[in-house]
Amino acid sequence: MRPAGANAPPLDGTEAARLVEAIALSGDRQAFARLFAFYAPRLKTFLTRQGFGASDCDDLIQDTMLAVWRKAGQFDVEAGAVSTWIFTICRNLGIDRRRRLARRLRDDLPVSDVDPAPSVEGEMITREDDARVRRALDQLPTEQAEVIALSFFSQSPQTDIAKALGIPLGTVKSRVRLAMNRLRHLLDEPS
Amino acid sequence: MTAHHPSPELLARLTAGSLSPAAALVVESHLALCDDCAAAYRALLPLGGLLLERLSPSDLDARLFERTLARLDEPRPAPVVTAAPRPVRDLGLVLPAPIADRATSGWRWMGPGMAFARLDVPEDSRVSLVLLKIGANRRMPTHGHSGEELTLVLRGAFEDEHGRFAVGDLTEEDDDSHHTPLVTDGETCVCLASIEGRLRPHGLIARLASSWIGL
């Protein structure tokens, strides 16, 4: 069995949810391979942009996908998209890794293995939210969508946004505000 | 009614998990006090998922999938037993939930009408988290910043060059800003602040105080 690699075909939300269900119901390794093939290379991009080195990236990708395998039964299709679920797991594991590293720096003590802080996993997100966000992002001009992506995924968003758009550093904040306000406005529109 | 909210960029960084732990606690404390921002934050998580889906893929180590596959049958880690919370020193005020269980140094005198308490954030080696208590009609020493500083008002109000800040309001200061907060309303003001880098206070008391706080 092998994942298709970086050129895996796109994976739509309905299929992703079916794959997670197949893992939950029957420990389907083919389904796991398909999810891995799509998400692992994207998690790597996310983690690299967050400033994690290659070996941290590999560990975090493994841990994220392992959590997907183990927690598949807890995934609730009514509570949002698979991508939101995987994003949250990976983000929490990343936060946890940084925290453990900082503790070690400070106390020079080994820190026991802890589950990622699920501060938001229990929050109320619905499939409806996902669909609305998807529609809104698709309506946003490319430049504004890029500003939002950079403010999410870059380690130094200000500098990167200024570079990407060729604008002075001082005007970045207002560009981000503009893009976010536009997005918020689109989110508020009745569908 | 809060008038000053975290910038969208700050909320995006909280969502992506790239804020320092101490700064994240200040923003989360604001979310605990502000329903609008809590709602905006909830909408950002699906946005994070969607953006992840649309990121361009990176090349992976060819063996990463095999290694992950080999771990699928590992026994699951035992659930972590969290230590009983330490008794929290009473600071004489109700703290927002995100920081309510943090160990603190207790109030320390910092100058006439001024006190500070350090909150313990062992998972942050770079940014300090402090509570500042400033008496009515006191002016905080003018100071600049050598890094990002987030301040959330928990009680009372202060004014500075940028406006008036009351309970729930959050301000972001960075490298370039200098400000001279004045506590108004005839009531003691308590703020929660995450402070990156060293404060660069201009006044003598502030300089003394900062050496005591160790900022």
Interface residues (C-beta under 8 A of the other chain):
Chain A: M1 R2 P3 G5 A6 A8 R29 F32 A33 F36 A37 Y39 A40 P41 R42 L43 K44 T45 F46 T48 Q50 G51 D58 I61 Q62 M65 L66 W69 R70 G80 A81 V82 S83 T84 W85 I86 F87 T88 C90 R91 N92 G94 I95 R98 R99 R100 A102 R103 L105 R106 D107 S112 D113 V114 D115 S119 V120 E123 M124 I125 D129 D130 R132 V133 R134 L137 I148 A149 S151 F152 F153 Q155 P157 Q158 K173 V176 R177 A179 M180 N181 L183 R184 L187
Chain B: S7 P8 E9 A12 R13 T15 A16 G17 S18 P21 E28 A40 R42 A43 L45 P46 L47 G48 G49 L50 L51 L52 E53 R54 L55 S56 P57 S58 D59 L60 D61 L64 F65 R67 T68 L69 R71 L72 E74 R76 P77 P79 V80 P122 E123 D124 S125 R126
